[in-house]
Amino acid sequence: MESEPTRVLLAVSESTIRGYPHASISSRGAFEWTIQKIVRSNTSGFRLHFLHVQVPDEDGFDDMDSIYASPEDFKNVKQRDRIRGLHLLEYFVNRCHEIGVACKSWIKKGDPKEVICREVQRVQPDLLVVGSRGLGPFQRVFVGTVSEFCVKHAECPVITIKRRADETPQDPVDD
């Protein structure tokens, strides 16, 4: 009798570095660590689930230099955000297919820490993997950390993967 594959939920995010529309440093690091240290060569023993949470801007205007003159303009903004999220997930799905690991991916909107914990309840993965910027206590006060919240509140084991020191951007809050 074959056992079910181990289901790993990876919460992934876009890079915050301007002009860099790619997976964040922490998300890529958490993914690569999961592949190298958990999945290893047992690609059929795992199913990876990728969750990207898009944070709605408080006022809905991310690009203040844009002009919104018609209902179509707002549709274009929503479509652009959706495309950016799909582009992010496409990176991880393509990597999984390259190495032969089964995967699923989806996008939700809201507060990342709350959405991730709600999705853990819904999906019931065996493990949650989140990237962490490794911020110091002073920076955490102002930024807060999704990974710390998930460790405390997610209803499954959680592994946080800190980005490597040599990957830290000039501003450590960026990712």
C-alpha positions in Angstrom: 0.0 0.0 0.0 1.4 3.4 -1.0 1.2 6.2 1.4 0.0 9.7 0.6 2.6 12.2 -0.3 3.7 14.6 2.4 2.0 17.9 1.8 4.1 21.0 2.3 2.6 24.5 2.1 5.0 27.2 1.2 3.9 30.8 1.6 5.6 32.8 -1.1 5.8 36.5 -1.7 7.0 39.0 -4.3 10.2 40.9 -3.8 9.8 44.3 -2.3 12.8 45.7 -4.2 11.6 48.2 -6.7 11.9 47.2 -10.3 12.4 43.6 -9.3 9.2 41.7 -10.2 10.3 38.3 -8.9 10.0 36.0 -6.0 11.4 37.5 -2.8 14.8 36.4 -1.6 13.2 34.7 1.4 10.7 32.8 -0.7 13.3 31.5 -3.1 15.5 30.5 -0.2 12.7 28.7 1.6 11.8 26.9 -1.6 15.4 25.8 -2.4 15.9 24.7 1.2 12.8 22.6 1.1 13.9 21.0 -2.1 17.5 20.3 -0.9 16.8 19.3 2.7 13.3 17.8 2.8 12.4 16.6 -0.7 15.9 15.6 -1.7 15.6 12.8 -4.3 12.2 11.6 -3.0 10.2 13.7 -5.5 7.2 11.4 -5.5 6.9 11.5 -1.7 5.9 15.1 -1.6 3.3 17.5 -2.9 4.2 21.2 -2.6 1.4 23.8 -2.2 2.3 27.4 -3.0 0.2 30.2 -1.5 0.7 33.8 -2.5 -1.2 36.4 -0.5 -1.7 39.7 -2.2 -2.0 42.6 0.2 -4.6 45.1 -0.9 -3.3 48.6 -0.6 -5.3 50.5 2.1 -6.6 53.2 -0.3 -6.4 51.0 -3.4 -3.9 53.2 -5.1 -0.6 51.5 -5.4 0.7 53.6 -8.3 0.1 57.3 -7.4 1.6 58.4 -10.7 -1.1 56.5 -12.7 -4.2 58.2 -14.0 -7.6 56.6 -13.4 -10.2 58.1 -15.7 -12.5 55.3 -16.5 -13.8 52.0 -15.1 -11.5 50.2 -17.5 -8.5 51.8 -15.8 -9.4 50.1 -12.5 -10.0 46.8 -14.3 -6.5 47.1 -15.8 -5.0 47.6 -12.3 -6.7 44.5 -10.9 -5.6 42.5 -14.0 -2.0 43.8 -13.6 -1.9 42.7 -9.9 -3.3 39.3 -10.8 -0.7 38.9 -13.6 2.1 39.7 -11.1 0.8 37.1 -8.7 0.5 34.5 -11.5 4.1 35.3 -12.6 5.3 34.7 -9.1 3.6 31.3 -8.8 4.7 30.4 -12.3 8.3 30.6 -11.2 7.8 28.0 -8.4 5.5 25.7 -10.5 8.0 25.6 -13.3 10.8 24.7 -10.9 8.7 21.9 -9.5 8.0 20.5 -12.9 11.7 20.7 -13.8 12.6 18.4 -10.9 9.4 16.3 -11.0 7.7 17.3 -7.7 3.9 17.5 -7.8 2.5 20.9 -6.9 -0.5 23.2 -6.6 -0.6 27.0 -6.3 -3.1 29.7 -5.7 -3.5 33.4 -4.8 -5.6 34.9 -1.9 -6.0 38.5 -0.9 -5.7 39.9 2.7 -3.4 40.1 5.6 -0.7 37.5 4.9 -0.4 36.2 8.4 -4.1 35.7 8.8 -4.7 34.3 5.3 -1.8 31.8 5.7 -3.1 30.5 9.0 -6.7 30.3 7.6 -5.3 28.4 4.6 -3.4 26.0 6.9 -6.8 25.2 8.5 -8.4 24.7 5.2 -5.7 22.7 3.4 -4.3 20.9 6.5 -0.7 20.4 5.2 1.7 18.3 7.1 4.2 21.2 7.3 4.2 24.9 6.6 7.5 26.5 5.3 7.9 30.3 5.4 10.9 32.5 4.5 12.1 35.0 7.1 14.2 38.1 6.5 15.9 37.6 9.9 15.2 41.1 11.1 16.5 42.3 14.4 14.2 43.2 17.3 14.2 47.0 16.4 13.2 46.3 12.8 10.5 43.8 13.8 8.8 46.4 15.9 8.1 48.5 12.8 7.7 45.8 10.2 6.2 42.9 12.2 6.9 39.4 10.9 4.5 37.0 9.2 6.8 34.1 10.1 6.7 34.7 13.8 2.9 34.9 13.7 2.7 31.6 11.8 5.0 29.8 14.2 2.6 30.8 17.1 -0.7 30.4 15.4 -0.6 27.9 12.5 -2.2 24.5 13.2 0.7 22.5 11.9 4.4 22.3 12.3 6.2 25.4 10.9 9.7 25.8 9.6 11.1 29.3 9.1 14.0 29.6 6.8 16.2 32.8 7.3 17.7 34.3 4.2 21.5 34.0 4.0 23.5 36.9 5.2 25.1 37.3 1.8 21.6 37.7 0.3 20.6 40.6 2.5 19.9 43.7 0.4 21.3 47.2 1.3 18.1 47.9 3.3 17.5 44.7 5.3 13.8 45.3 5.5 13.7 44.8 1.7 13.3 41.3 0.4 
